[in-house]
Amino acid sequence: MEAPKAAPDFAKWICPLPLADYPAIVMGHGGGGKLGSELVEHLFLPAFRNPALENLGDAAAIDLPAGRLALSTDSFVVQPLFFPGGSIGELAVNGTVNDLAVSGAVPKFLSASFILEEGFPLAQLAAIVEAMAKAAAVAGVQIVTGDTKVVERGHGDGCYINTAGVGVLRDNVAIGPHRAQPGDAVLISGTIGDHGMAIMSVREGMEFESPIRSDCAAMNGLISEVLDAAGTAVHVMRDPTRGGLGSTLNEIASASDAGIEIDETRLPVREEVQSACELLGLDPVYVANEGKVVFVVAPKAAERVLEVLRAHPLGCEAVRIGQVTAAHKRMLVARTAMGAQRVIPMQIGEQLPRIC
């Protein structure tokens, strides 16, 4: 993974005319004329600069190693746009990087398209773009192409971002939810519910002695170390975003035609996250994460994978939470602190909307 690059300096980006006359987005910024060109020249290009982007053509020409490719796309509509631990900018980069990484790919290139609302402050856009540039540098990926559209005031909620990502799949690594097998160990790389409750604490105006911060992070470095250590013993990797851990494990159980049993007492939940969930009547098992990975691994490799995870800053709180079983196929079951069992079903809809 590449070392983080120096953050771009946006202190003077708004100075060149005509941008100096427009401190907020106007319809002309999406019209393909002078305003749009100035936005690219003085904001996007300095932030994301790389040879593929500097061509400013209709498509980026990129060099990729030989092998199979992974392609992912995602859209980000989170509210608020800035939250404890991150912003829509980091979220857009890290979310797509993580989708590629859990498929067994090494993320390489991203596209970024912005849908901006008329009247959106350019200073806020600059902060979002700077956050994206920093996140891309940390993840070791390049943003090589993009687009900007502007919608009328009242139609866009400030800023939406769409990203697509390309990665190169590792040789001899087959990752997928259908590969979970009875006996496999189920691991989680750290505490659950941090991102979703960071968003909700801001929305609801809740304050805690220890502030809740999003776990938003690029997990490709950690995943790479796990695959280096365990290789084909890693059967499934997923990032439990919308729907949280509960939905992710239900999806794995369904795809593999197996059951999954977890120990509810082993689920890592921060005290402040648990408190916020109780106040809002939410179950942390369904709350979104943006910097965690679920690993389903062969039982013989479980302890080795945990060692690797716990040696990494983003996996130091990793735990084994359960196993895949031949019983209760296509279901997720939790063993409670009282020794009873409860079924954790797939949710019908989103518990927390606009979380990413």
C-alpha positions as CSV (number, residue, x, y, z in Angstrom):
1,M,0.0,0.0,0.0
2,E,1.4,3.4,-1.0
3,A,2.3,5.9,1.7
4,P,-0.1,8.8,2.1
5,K,0.7,11.7,-0.2
6,A,0.8,15.3,0.9
7,A,-2.7,16.8,1.0
8,P,-3.5,19.3,-1.8
9,D,-3.6,22.9,-0.9
10,F,-7.0,24.4,-1.7
11,A,-6.3,27.8,-0.1
12,K,-6.2,29.6,-3.4
13,W,-8.2,27.3,-5.7
14,I,-11.2,29.7,-5.8
15,C,-9.2,32.7,-6.8
16,P,-9.1,32.5,-10.6
17,L,-12.0,34.2,-12.4
18,P,-14.8,33.3,-12.9
19,L,-14.9,31.1,-9.8
20,A,-14.2,34.1,-7.5
21,D,-17.6,35.4,-8.4
22,Y,-19.4,32.2,-7.5
23,P,-18.9,31.0,-3.9
24,A,-21.7,28.5,-4.3
25,I,-22.6,26.0,-7.1
26,V,-24.7,27.5,-9.9
27,M,-26.3,25.7,-12.8
28,G,-23.4,26.8,-15.0
29,H,-21.0,24.6,-13.2
30,G,-22.7,21.6,-14.8
31,G,-23.2,23.1,-18.2
32,G,-20.0,22.1,-19.9
33,G,-18.8,25.7,-20.3
34,K,-16.3,28.0,-18.7
35,L,-17.5,27.5,-15.2
36,G,-17.4,23.8,-15.4
37,S,-13.9,23.9,-16.9
38,E,-12.7,26.2,-14.1
39,L,-14.1,23.8,-11.5
40,V,-12.1,20.9,-13.1
41,E,-8.9,22.9,-13.6
42,H,-8.8,24.5,-10.1
43,L,-10.4,21.9,-7.9
44,F,-10.7,18.3,-9.2
45,L,-7.4,18.2,-11.2
46,P,-5.1,19.5,-8.5
47,A,-6.7,17.2,-5.9
48,F,-6.7,14.0,-8.0
49,R,-3.7,14.7,-10.3
50,N,-2.2,11.7,-12.1
51,P,-1.2,11.0,-15.7
52,A,-4.5,9.2,-16.7
53,L,-6.6,12.1,-15.4
54,E,-4.5,14.9,-16.8
55,N,-5.6,13.9,-20.3
56,L,-9.1,15.1,-19.5
57,G,-10.6,13.0,-22.2
58,D,-13.9,11.2,-22.3
59,A,-12.3,8.1,-20.9
60,A,-9.1,7.3,-19.0
61,A,-6.4,5.1,-20.6
62,I,-4.9,3.0,-17.9
63,D,-2.3,0.2,-17.7
64,L,-3.4,-2.9,-15.8
65,P,-1.4,-6.1,-14.9
66,A,-2.5,-9.3,-16.7
67,G,-5.2,-11.3,-15.0
68,R,-8.9,-11.1,-14.1
69,L,-10.5,-7.8,-13.2
70,A,-13.0,-6.9,-10.6
71,L,-15.4,-4.0,-11.2
72,S,-17.6,-2.3,-8.6
73,T,-19.8,0.7,-8.5
74,D,-21.6,2.5,-5.7
75,S,-23.5,5.7,-4.9
76,F,-23.3,7.8,-1.8
77,V,-26.1,9.9,-0.4
78,V,-25.3,10.1,3.3
79,Q,-26.7,12.9,5.5
80,P,-25.1,14.7,7.1
81,L,-22.3,15.1,4.6
82,F,-19.7,15.6,7.4
83,F,-19.8,13.4,10.5
84,P,-17.5,12.4,13.4
85,G,-14.7,10.4,11.8
86,G,-15.3,11.3,8.1
87,S,-17.4,12.7,5.4
88,I,-19.1,11.7,2.2
89,G,-15.7,12.1,0.5
90,E,-13.8,9.4,2.5
91,L,-16.9,7.2,2.4
92,A,-17.1,7.3,-1.4
93,V,-13.5,6.2,-1.8
94,N,-13.3,3.7,1.0
95,G,-16.6,2.1,0.2
96,T,-15.6,1.2,-3.3
97,V,-12.1,0.2,-2.3
98,N,-13.5,-2.1,0.3
99,D,-16.0,-3.7,-2.1
100,L,-13.1,-4.5,-4.5
101,A,-10.8,-5.8,-1.7
102,V,-13.4,-8.2,-0.1
103,S,-13.8,-9.8,-3.6
104,G,-10.1,-10.7,-3.4
105,A,-9.0,-7.9,-5.8
106,V,-6.2,-5.3,-5.4
107,P,-7.9,-2.0,-6.0
108,K,-6.2,0.2,-8.6
109,F,-8.4,2.9,-10.2
110,L,-11.6,4.8,-9.3
111,S,-14.0,7.1,-11.2
112,A,-15.9,9.8,-9.3
113,S,-19.1,11.6,-10.4
114,F,-20.6,14.4,-8.5
115,I,-24.3,15.4,-8.5
116,L,-24.4,18.9,-7.0
117,E,-27.3,21.0,-5.9
118,E,-27.5,24.6,-7.1
119,G,-26.4,26.8,-4.1
120,F,-24.1,24.2,-2.6
121,P,-21.1,26.1,-1.0
122,L,-17.9,25.6,-3.0
123,A,-15.9,25.6,0.2
124,Q,-17.8,22.5,1.3
125,L,-17.2,20.9,-2.1
126,A,-13.4,21.6,-1.7
127,A,-13.4,19.9,1.7
128,I,-15.1,16.9,0.3
129,V,-12.7,16.7,-2.6
130,E,-9.7,17.1,-0.3
131,A,-11.0,14.2,1.9
132,M,-11.3,12.0,-1.2
133,A,-7.8,12.8,-2.3
134,K,-6.4,11.9,1.1
135,A,-8.4,8.7,1.2
136,A,-7.3,7.6,-2.2
137,A,-3.7,8.3,-1.3
138,V,-4.0,6.2,1.9
139,A,-5.7,3.3,-0.1
140,G,-3.1,3.5,-2.9
141,V,-5.6,4.1,-5.7
142,Q,-5.9,6.7,-8.3
143,I,-9.1,8.7,-9.3
144,V,-8.6,8.7,-13.1
145,T,-11.9,10.0,-14.5
146,G,-15.1,11.7,-13.4
147,D,-18.1,13.9,-14.1
148,T,-20.1,16.8,-12.6
149,K,-23.8,17.4,-12.9
150,V,-25.8,20.2,-11.3
151,V,-29.5,20.0,-10.4
152,E,-31.8,22.8,-9.4
153,R,-32.0,24.1,-5.9
154,G,-34.1,21.8,-3.7
155,H,-33.5,18.7,-5.9
156,G,-30.2,17.4,-4.8
157,D,-29.7,17.6,-1.1
158,G,-26.3,19.2,-1.5
159,C,-24.0,16.6,-2.9
160,Y,-24.3,13.0,-4.1
161,I,-21.3,11.0,-5.3
162,N,-21.1,8.0,-7.6
163,T,-17.9,6.0,-7.8
164,A,-16.8,3.0,-9.8
165,G,-13.6,1.0,-9.1
166,V,-11.4,-1.4,-11.0
167,G,-9.1,-3.9,-9.3
168,V,-7.0,-6.9,-10.3
169,L,-8.0,-10.2,-8.8
170,R,-5.3,-12.2,-7.0
171,D,-4.2,-15.5,-8.6
172,N,-5.5,-18.7,-7.0
173,V,-7.9,-16.9,-4.6
174,A,-11.6,-17.7,-4.9
175,I,-13.7,-15.6,-2.6
176,G,-17.5,-15.6,-2.4
177,P,-20.4,-16.1,0.0
178,H,-21.2,-19.5,-1.7
179,R,-17.9,-20.9,-0.5
180,A,-18.8,-21.0,3.3
181,Q,-18.7,-24.5,4.5
182,P,-19.9,-26.2,7.7
183,G,-17.1,-26.0,10.3
184,D,-15.7,-22.7,9.0
185,A,-14.9,-20.0,11.6
186,V,-16.6,-16.6,11.4
187,L,-14.5,-13.7,12.4
188,I,-15.1,-9.9,12.6
189,S,-12.2,-7.4,12.3
190,G,-13.5,-5.1,15.1
191,T,-16.4,-3.4,16.8
192,I,-19.8,-3.2,15.1
193,G,-22.2,-0.4,14.6
194,D,-19.7,2.5,14.9
195,H,-20.5,4.2,11.5
196,G,-24.3,4.0,11.7
197,M,-24.4,5.3,15.2
198,A,-22.0,8.1,14.5
199,I,-24.4,9.3,11.8
200,M,-27.5,8.9,14.0
201,S,-25.9,10.6,17.0
202,V,-25.4,13.7,14.9
203,R,-28.9,13.5,13.4
204,E,-30.5,13.0,16.8
205,G,-28.2,15.5,18.6
206,M,-27.1,12.9,21.1
207,E,-23.9,13.5,23.2
208,F,-21.9,10.9,25.0
209,E,-18.9,11.1,27.4
210,S,-16.9,9.3,24.6
211,P,-18.0,10.7,21.2
212,I,-19.1,8.0,18.7
213,R,-16.9,8.2,15.6
214,S,-17.4,6.5,12.3
215,D,-15.0,3.6,11.5
216,C,-14.8,4.7,7.8
217,A,-11.5,3.3,6.5
218,A,-9.9,1.5,3.5
219,M,-9.5,-2.1,4.5
220,N,-7.4,-3.3,1.4
221,G,-4.1,-3.3,3.3
222,L,-5.4,-5.4,6.1
223,I,-7.2,-7.8,3.7
224,S,-4.0,-8.1,1.7
225,E,-2.1,-9.2,4.8
226,V,-4.7,-11.8,5.7
227,L,-4.6,-13.3,2.1
228,D,-0.8,-13.4,2.2
229,A,-1.0,-15.4,5.4
230,A,-4.0,-17.7,4.8
231,G,-4.5,-17.7,1.0
232,T,-7.2,-20.3,-0.1
233,A,-8.2,-20.9,3.5
234,V,-10.1,-17.6,3.3
235,H,-13.5,-18.6,1.9
236,V,-15.6,-15.5,2.3
237,M,-14.9,-11.8,3.0
238,R,-17.6,-9.2,3.2
239,D,-17.9,-5.6,4.5
240,P,-21.0,-5.4,6.6
241,T,-22.3,-2.0,5.5
242,R,-26.0,-1.3,5.1
243,G,-27.9,-3.8,7.2
244,G,-24.9,-4.4,9.4
245,L,-23.5,-7.7,10.5
246,G,-26.9,-9.4,10.7
247,S,-27.8,-8.8,7.1
248,T,-24.3,-9.8,5.9
249,L,-24.3,-13.1,7.7
250,N,-27.8,-13.9,6.5
251,E,-26.7,-13.3,2.9
252,I,-23.7,-15.7,3.4
253,A,-26.0,-18.4,5.0
254,S,-28.4,-18.1,2.1
255,A,-25.8,-18.2,-0.6
256,S,-23.9,-21.2,0.9
257,D,-27.1,-23.2,1.8
258,A,-25.7,-23.5,5.3
259,G,-26.5,-22.2,8.7
260,I,-24.4,-19.7,10.8
261,E,-24.3,-19.7,14.6
262,I,-22.8,-16.8,16.5
263,D,-22.2,-16.2,20.2
264,E,-24.0,-13.0,21.1
265,T,-21.8,-12.4,24.1
266,R,-18.7,-12.2,21.8
267,L,-20.0,-9.5,19.5
268,P,-17.7,-6.5,20.0
269,V,-19.8,-3.4,20.6
270,R,-18.5,-0.2,22.1
271,E,-20.3,0.9,25.3
272,E,-21.4,4.3,23.8
273,V,-22.7,2.5,20.6
274,Q,-24.7,0.1,22.7
275,S,-26.1,3.0,24.8
276,A,-27.1,4.9,21.6
277,C,-28.8,1.8,20.2
278,E,-30.8,1.3,23.4
279,L,-31.9,4.9,23.4
280,L,-33.1,4.7,19.8
281,G,-34.5,1.1,20.0
282,L,-32.0,-0.3,17.6
283,D,-30.2,-3.6,17.5
284,P,-26.4,-3.1,16.9
285,V,-26.2,-6.3,14.8
286,Y,-28.1,-4.4,12.1
287,V,-26.3,-1.1,12.3
288,A,-24.0,-0.2,9.4
289,N,-20.2,-0.4,9.4
290,E,-17.7,1.2,7.0
291,G,-14.4,-0.1,8.2
292,K,-14.9,-3.7,9.2
293,V,-14.6,-7.0,7.4
294,V,-16.3,-10.3,8.1
295,F,-14.0,-13.3,7.4
296,V,-15.2,-16.9,7.0
297,V,-12.1,-19.1,7.1
298,A,-11.2,-22.8,7.3
299,P,-11.1,-23.8,11.0
300,K,-7.4,-24.6,10.8
301,A,-6.6,-21.1,9.7
302,A,-8.7,-19.2,12.2
303,E,-6.1,-18.5,14.8
304,R,-3.5,-17.5,12.3
305,V,-5.9,-15.0,10.7
306,L,-6.8,-13.6,14.1
307,E,-3.1,-13.1,14.8
308,V,-2.7,-11.2,11.5
309,L,-5.8,-9.1,12.2
310,R,-4.8,-8.2,15.7
311,A,-1.3,-7.1,14.6
312,H,-2.9,-4.5,12.2
313,P,-4.1,-1.1,13.5
314,L,-7.5,-1.7,11.8
315,G,-7.9,-5.2,13.2
316,C,-6.6,-5.0,16.7
317,E,-10.1,-5.7,18.2
318,A,-10.8,-8.7,15.9
319,V,-12.7,-11.7,17.5
320,R,-14.1,-15.0,16.5
321,I,-17.8,-14.7,16.8
322,G,-19.1,-18.0,15.5
323,Q,-19.1,-20.8,12.9
324,V,-20.8,-22.1,9.9
325,T,-23.0,-25.2,10.6
326,A,-25.0,-27.8,8.7
327,A,-27.9,-27.2,11.0
328,H,-30.7,-24.7,10.4
329,K,-29.8,-24.1,6.8
330,R,-30.0,-20.6,5.3
331,M,-30.5,-19.1,8.8
332,L,-28.5,-17.0,11.2
333,V,-28.9,-18.0,14.9
334,A,-27.4,-16.3,17.9
335,R,-26.7,-18.0,21.3
336,T,-27.6,-15.5,24.0
337,A,-26.0,-14.8,27.4
338,M,-28.8,-16.9,29.0
339,G,-27.9,-19.9,26.9
340,A,-30.9,-19.7,24.7
341,Q,-31.0,-19.3,20.9
342,R,-32.7,-16.6,18.8
343,V,-33.0,-16.3,15.1
344,I,-31.6,-13.1,13.6
345,P,-33.7,-12.7,10.4
346,M,-32.9,-10.7,7.3
347,Q,-34.5,-7.2,7.7
348,I,-37.3,-6.3,5.3
349,G,-36.0,-2.7,4.8
350,E,-33.3,-0.4,6.0
351,Q,-33.2,0.2,9.8
352,L,-31.2,3.5,9.2
353,P,-31.7,5.3,5.9
354,R,-29.1,7.6,4.2
355,I,-26.3,6.0,6.2
356,C,-23.9,5.8,3.2
